[in-house]
Amino acid sequence: QVQLVESGGGLVQAGGSLRLSCAASGRTFSTNGMGWFRQAPGKEREVAAAINWSGGSTYYADSVKGRFTISRDNAKNTVDLQMNSLKPEDTAVYYCAARRAGGGVYINSNDYTYWGQGTQVTVSS
């Protein structure tokens, strides 16, 4: 099985930066597509960023493009989300997600089988 554990959330001022990390354990991490999703209070869960098996292809939501960077280190079984120039509207619980199979870039919640517990990111103005 695959287990995902997020870390790095917290409170940050608008304009600041934060790095989220996701540690994966279990099978076939190196060939899984991975994603970071977020869910703000009263809103649906949405993709923030996604990355393919090698890290060579990525996707970013328009709302975060140019500010967030997703990366992965398959040797360490980790995927990170570097968040810069944070805005209050970035406030959400952020979730790491992994595909059951398939190494491409996937941007829908239902493309993923495995989910972390989430980490809270709060951006104050």
DRENZARO-841476 format. One record per residue: residue number from 1; x, y, z of N, C-alpha, C in turn. Coordinates in Angstrom, 1 decimal, decimal comma. Layout:
BEGIN
{rec NUM; {X; Y; Z}; {X; Y; Z}; {X; Y; Z}} ...
END
This chain:
BEGIN
{rec 1; {0,8; -1,2; 0,0}; {0,0; 0,0; 0,0}; {0,9; 1,2; 0,0}} {rec 2; {0,3; 2,4; -0,3}; {1,0; 3,7; -0,3}; {0,4; 4,5; 0,8}} {rec 3; {1,3; 5,1; 1,6}; {1,0; 6,0; 2,7}; {1,7; 7,3; 2,4}} {rec 4; {1,0; 8,4; 2,5}; {1,5; 9,8; 2,3}; {1,4; 10,6; 3,5}} {rec 5; {2,4; 11,3; 3,9}; {2,4; 12,2; 5,1}; {3,0; 13,6; 4,7}} {rec 6; {2,1; 14,6; 4,8}; {2,5; 16,0; 4,5}; {3,1; 16,6; 5,7}} {rec 7; {3,9; 17,6; 5,5}; {4,5; 18,4; 6,5}; {4,8; 19,8; 5,9}} {rec 8; {5,0; 20,8; 6,8}; {5,5; 22,1; 6,4}; {4,4; 23,2; 6,4}} {rec 9; {3,2; 22,8; 6,7}; {2,2; 23,9; 6,8}; {2,4; 24,8; 8,0}} {rec 10; {1,6; 25,9; 8,0}; {1,7; 26,8; 9,1}; {1,1; 28,1; 8,7}} {rec 11; {1,4; 29,1; 9,5}; {0,9; 30,5; 9,4}; {2,0; 31,4; 8,8}} {rec 12; {1,7; 32,1; 7,7}; {2,7; 33,0; 7,1}; {2,0; 34,3; 6,6}} {rec 13; {2,7; 35,3; 6,6}; {2,2; 36,6; 6,2}; {2,1; 36,6; 4,6}} {rec 14; {1,2; 37,4; 4,1}; {1,0; 37,6; 2,7}; {2,4; 38,1; 2,1}} {rec 15; {2,7; 37,5; 1,0}; {4,0; 37,8; 0,4}; {5,1; 36,9; 0,8}} {rec 16; {4,9; 36,1; 1,8}; {5,9; 35,2; 2,3}; {5,9; 33,9; 1,5}} {rec 17; {6,8; 33,0; 2,0}; {7,0; 31,7; 1,3}; {6,9; 30,6; 2,3}} {rec 18; {6,5; 29,4; 1,8}; {6,4; 28,2; 2,6}; {6,7; 27,0; 1,7}} {rec 19; {7,3; 26,0; 2,3}; {7,5; 24,8; 1,5}; {6,8; 23,6; 2,2}} {rec 20; {6,0; 22,9; 1,4}; {5,3; 21,7; 1,9}; {6,1; 20,5; 1,4}} {rec 21; {6,2; 19,5; 2,2}; {6,8; 18,2; 1,8}; {5,8; 17,1; 2,0}} {rec 22; {5,9; 16,1; 1,1}; {5,1; 14,9; 1,2}; {6,1; 13,7; 1,2}} {rec 23; {6,1; 12,9; 2,2}; {6,9; 11,7; 2,2}; {6,0; 10,5; 1,9}} {rec 24; {6,4; 9,7; 1,0}; {5,6; 8,5; 0,5}; {6,3; 7,2; 0,9}} {rec 25; {5,5; 6,3; 1,3}; {6,0; 4,9; 1,6}; {5,1; 3,9; 0,9}} {rec 26; {5,7; 2,8; 0,5}; {4,9; 1,8; -0,2}; {5,4; 1,6; -1,6}} {rec 27; {4,5; 1,0; -2,4}; {4,9; 0,5; -3,7}; {4,9; 1,5; -4,8}} {rec 28; {5,8; 1,4; -5,7}; {5,8; 2,0; -7,0}; {5,8; 3,5; -7,0}} {rec 29; {6,4; 4,1; -6,0}; {6,4; 5,6; -6,0}; {7,0; 6,2; -7,2}} {rec 30; {8,1; 5,6; -7,7}; {8,9; 6,2; -8,8}; {8,2; 6,3; -10,1}} {rec 31; {7,1; 5,5; -10,3}; {6,3; 5,5; -11,5}; {4,9; 6,1; -11,3}} {rec 32; {4,6; 6,7; -10,1}; {3,3; 7,3; -9,9}; {3,3; 8,8; -10,2}} {rec 33; {2,3; 9,2; -10,9}; {2,0; 10,6; -10,9}; {1,6; 11,1; -9,6}} {rec 34; {1,9; 12,3; -9,2}; {1,7; 12,9; -7,9}; {1,0; 14,3; -8,1}} {rec 35; {0,3; 14,7; -7,0}; {-0,3; 16,0; -7,1}; {-0,4; 16,6; -5,7}} {rec 36; {-0,5; 17,9; -5,7}; {-0,9; 18,7; -4,5}; {-2,2; 19,3; -4,8}} {rec 37; {-3,2; 19,1; -3,9}; {-4,5; 19,7; -3,9}; {-4,7; 20,5; -2,7}} {rec 38; {-5,7; 21,4; -2,8}; {-6,0; 22,2; -1,7}; {-7,5; 22,4; -1,5}} {rec 39; {-8,0; 22,6; -0,3}; {-9,4; 22,8; -0,1}; {-9,5; 23,9; 1,0}} {rec 40; {-10,1; 25,0; 0,5}; {-10,4; 26,2; 1,4}; {-11,8; 26,0; 2,1}} {rec 41; {-12,0; 26,6; 3,2}; {-13,3; 26,5; 3,8}; {-14,5; 26,9; 2,9}} {rec 42; {-15,4; 26,0; 2,8}; {-16,6; 26,2; 2,0}; {-16,4; 26,0; 0,5}} {rec 43; {-15,2; 25,5; 0,1}; {-14,9; 25,4; -1,3}; {-14,6; 23,9; -1,6}} {rec 44; {-14,7; 23,6; -2,9}; {-14,3; 22,2; -3,3}; {-12,8; 22,1; -3,4}} {rec 45; {-12,4; 20,8; -3,2}; {-11,0; 20,5; -3,4}; {-10,6; 20,8; -4,8}} {rec 46; {-9,4; 21,4; -5,0}; {-8,9; 21,7; -6,3}; {-7,4; 21,4; -6,4}} {rec 47; {-7,0; 21,2; -7,6}; {-5,6; 20,9; -7,9}; {-4,8; 22,2; -7,8}} {rec 48; {-3,7; 22,2; -7,1}; {-2,8; 23,3; -7,1}; {-1,6; 23,0; -8,1}} {rec 49; {-1,1; 21,8; -8,1}; {0,0; 21,4; -8,9}; {0,0; 19,9; -9,1}} {rec 50; {0,6; 19,4; -10,2}; {0,7; 18,0; -10,4}; {2,0; 17,7; -11,1}} {rec 51; {2,6; 16,5; -11,0}; {3,9; 16,2; -11,6}; {3,9; 14,8; -12,1}} {rec 52; {4,6; 14,5; -13,2}; {4,6; 13,2; -13,7}; {5,7; 12,3; -13,0}} {rec 53; {5,9; 11,1; -13,5}; {6,7; 10,2; -12,8}; {8,2; 10,6; -12,6}} {rec 54; {8,7; 11,3; -13,6}; {10,1; 11,7; -13,6}; {10,3; 13,1; -13,1}} {rec 55; {9,3; 13,9; -12,9}; {9,4; 15,3; -12,6}; {9,6; 16,2; -13,8}} {rec 56; {9,7; 15,6; -15,0}; {9,9; 16,4; -16,2}; {8,7; 17,2; -16,7}} {rec 57; {7,5; 16,8; -16,3}; {6,3; 17,5; -16,7}; {5,5; 17,9; -15,5}} {rec 58; {5,0; 19,1; -15,5}; {4,2; 19,6; -14,4}; {3,0; 20,3; -14,9}} {rec 59; {2,1; 20,5; -14,0}; {0,9; 21,3; -14,2}; {0,7; 22,2; -13,0}} {rec 60; {0,2; 23,5; -13,3}; {-0,1; 24,4; -12,3}; {-1,5; 25,0; -12,5}} {rec 61; {-2,3; 25,1; -11,5}; {-3,5; 25,9; -11,6}; {-3,2; 27,3; -12,0}} {rec 62; {-4,0; 28,0; -12,7}; {-3,8; 29,4; -13,1}; {-3,6; 30,3; -11,9}} {rec 63; {-4,3; 29,9; -10,8}; {-4,2; 30,8; -9,6}; {-2,9; 30,7; -8,9}} {rec 64; {-2,1; 29,7; -9,2}; {-0,8; 29,6; -8,5}; {0,4; 29,6; -9,5}} {rec 65; {0,2; 29,6; -10,8}; {1,2; 29,6; -11,8}; {2,2; 30,8; -11,6}} {rec 66; {3,4; 30,5; -11,6}; {4,4; 31,5; -11,4}; {4,8; 31,8; -10,0}} {rec 67; {4,0; 31,2; -9,1}; {4,3; 31,4; -7,6}; {4,7; 30,1; -6,9}} {rec 68; {4,1; 29,0; -7,4}; {4,3; 27,7; -6,8}; {5,2; 26,8; -7,7}} {rec 69; {6,0; 25,9; -7,1}; {6,8; 25,0; -7,8}; {6,7; 23,6; -7,2}} {rec 70; {6,3; 22,6; -8,0}; {6,2; 21,3; -7,5}; {7,5; 20,5; -8,0}} {rec 71; {8,0; 19,7; -7,2}; {9,2; 18,9; -7,5}; {9,1; 17,6; -6,8}} {rec 72; {9,9; 16,6; -7,3}; {10,0; 15,3; -6,6}; {11,4; 14,8; -6,6}} {rec 73; {11,6; 13,9; -5,6}; {12,9; 13,2; -5,5}; {12,6; 11,8; -5,3}} {rec 74; {12,6; 11,0; -6,4}; {12,2; 9,6; -6,4}; {13,1; 8,8; -5,5}} {rec 75; {14,4; 9,2; -5,4}; {15,3; 8,4; -4,6}; {14,9; 8,5; -3,1}} {rec 76; {14,4; 9,7; -2,7}; {13,9; 9,9; -1,3}; {12,4; 9,7; -1,1}} {rec 77; {11,7; 9,4; -2,2}; {10,3; 9,2; -2,1}; {9,6; 10,4; -1,5}} {rec 78; {9,9; 11,6; -2,1}; {9,3; 12,8; -1,6}; {8,8; 13,6; -2,8}} {rec 79; {7,8; 14,4; -2,5}; {7,4; 15,4; -3,4}; {7,1; 16,7; -2,7}} {rec 80; {7,6; 17,8; -3,2}; {7,6; 19,1; -2,5}; {6,7; 20,1; -3,2}} {rec 81; {6,2; 21,1; -2,5}; {5,5; 22,2; -3,1}; {6,1; 23,5; -2,5}} {rec 82; {6,9; 24,2; -3,3}; {7,5; 25,4; -2,9}; {6,5; 26,5; -3,2}} {rec 83; {6,0; 27,3; -2,2}; {5,0; 28,3; -2,4}; {5,6; 29,7; -2,1}} {rec 84; {5,7; 30,5; -3,1}; {6,2; 31,9; -2,9}; {5,1; 32,9; -3,2}} {rec 85; {5,4; 34,1; -2,7}; {4,4; 35,2; -2,9}; {3,0; 34,9; -2,5}} {rec 86; {2,9; 34,3; -1,3}; {1,6; 33,8; -0,9}; {0,6; 34,9; -0,7}} {rec 87; {-0,6; 34,5; -1,0}; {-1,8; 35,4; -0,9}; {-2,8; 34,8; 0,1}} {rec 88; {-3,6; 35,7; 0,7}; {-4,6; 35,2; 1,6}; {-5,5; 34,1; 1,0}} {rec 89; {-5,8; 34,2; -0,3}; {-6,6; 33,3; -1,0}; {-6,0; 31,9; -1,1}} {rec 90; {-4,7; 31,8; -0,8}; {-4,0; 30,5; -0,8}; {-4,3; 29,7; 0,5}} {rec 91; {-5,0; 30,3; 1,4}; {-5,3; 29,7; 2,7}; {-6,2; 28,5; 2,4}} {rec 92; {-5,7; 27,3; 2,9}; {-6,4; 26,0; 2,6}; {-5,7; 24,9; 3,4}} {rec 93; {-6,4; 23,8; 3,4}; {-5,7; 22,6; 3,8}; {-5,1; 22,0; 2,5}} {rec 94; {-3,9; 21,7; 2,5}; {-3,2; 21,1; 1,4}; {-3,0; 19,6; 1,5}} {rec 95; {-3,3; 18,9; 0,5}; {-3,2; 17,5; 0,5}; {-2,3; 17,0; -0,6}} {rec 96; {-1,5; 16,0; -0,3}; {-0,6; 15,3; -1,2}; {-1,4; 14,1; -1,7}} {rec 97; {-1,3; 13,8; -3,0}; {-2,0; 12,7; -3,6}; {-1,2; 11,9; -4,6}} {rec 98; {-1,4; 10,6; -4,6}; {-0,7; 9,7; -5,5}; {-1,6; 8,8; -6,3}} {rec 99; {-1,2; 8,6; -7,5}; {-2,0; 7,7; -8,4}; {-1,7; 6,2; -7,9}} {rec 100; {-2,8; 5,4; -8,1}; {-2,6; 4,0; -7,9}; {-1,7; 3,4; -9,0}} {rec 101; {-1,8; 3,9; -10,2}; {-1,0; 3,5; -11,3}; {-1,0; 4,6; -12,4}} {rec 102; {0,0; 4,7; -13,2}; {0,0; 5,7; -14,2}; {1,0; 6,8; -13,8}} {rec 103; {1,9; 7,2; -14,7}; {3,0; 8,1; -14,4}; {2,8; 9,5; -15,0}} {rec 104; {1,7; 9,8; -15,6}; {1,5; 11,1; -16,2}; {1,1; 12,2; -15,3}} {rec 105; {0,7; 13,3; -15,8}; {0,3; 14,4; -15,1}; {-1,3; 14,4; -15,0}} {rec 106; {-1,8; 14,3; -13,8}; {-3,2; 14,2; -13,6}; {-3,7; 15,3; -12,7}} {rec 107; {-4,8; 15,9; -13,1}; {-5,3; 17,2; -12,4}; {-6,6; 17,1; -11,8}} {rec 108; {-7,3; 16,0; -11,8}; {-8,6; 15,8; -11,1}; {-8,4; 15,0; -9,9}} {rec 109; {-9,2; 15,3; -8,9}; {-9,2; 14,6; -7,6}; {-9,5; 13,1; -7,8}} {rec 110; {-10,4; 12,8; -8,7}; {-10,7; 11,4; -8,9}; {-9,7; 10,6; -9,8}} {rec 111; {-8,6; 11,2; -10,2}; {-7,5; 10,6; -10,8}; {-6,6; 9,9; -9,8}} {rec 112; {-6,8; 10,2; -8,5}; {-5,9; 9,8; -7,5}; {-6,5; 8,8; -6,5}} {rec 113; {-5,8; 7,9; -6,0}; {-6,2; 6,9; -5,1}; {-5,8; 7,1; -3,7}} {rec 114; {-4,5; 7,6; -3,5}; {-3,9; 7,7; -2,2}; {-3,8; 9,1; -1,8}} {rec 115; {-4,2; 9,5; -0,6}; {-4,2; 10,8; -0,1}; {-3,5; 10,9; 1,3}} {rec 116; {-2,8; 12,0; 1,5}; {-2,3; 12,3; 2,8}; {-3,4; 12,9; 3,7}} {rec 117; {-3,0; 13,1; 5,0}; {-4,0; 13,7; 5,9}; {-4,3; 15,1; 5,8}} {rec 118; {-3,4; 15,8; 5,1}; {-3,5; 17,3; 4,9}; {-2,7; 18,1; 5,9}} {rec 119; {-2,3; 19,2; 5,4}; {-1,6; 20,2; 6,3}; {-2,1; 21,6; 6,1}} {rec 120; {-2,4; 22,3; 7,2}; {-3,0; 23,6; 7,1}; {-2,0; 24,7; 6,7}} {rec 121; {-2,4; 25,5; 5,7}; {-1,7; 26,7; 5,3}; {-2,6; 27,9; 5,5}} {rec 122; {-2,1; 28,8; 6,3}; {-2,9; 30,0; 6,6}; {-2,1; 31,2; 6,2}} {rec 123; {-2,6; 32,0; 5,3}; {-1,9; 33,2; 4,9}; {-2,6; 34,4; 5,4}} {rec 124; {-2,0; 35,2; 6,2}; {-2,6; 36,4; 6,8}; {-2,3; 37,7; 6,0}} {rec 125; {-3,2; 38,6; 6,0}; {-3,0; 39,9; 5,3}; {-2,6; 41,0; 6,3}} 
END
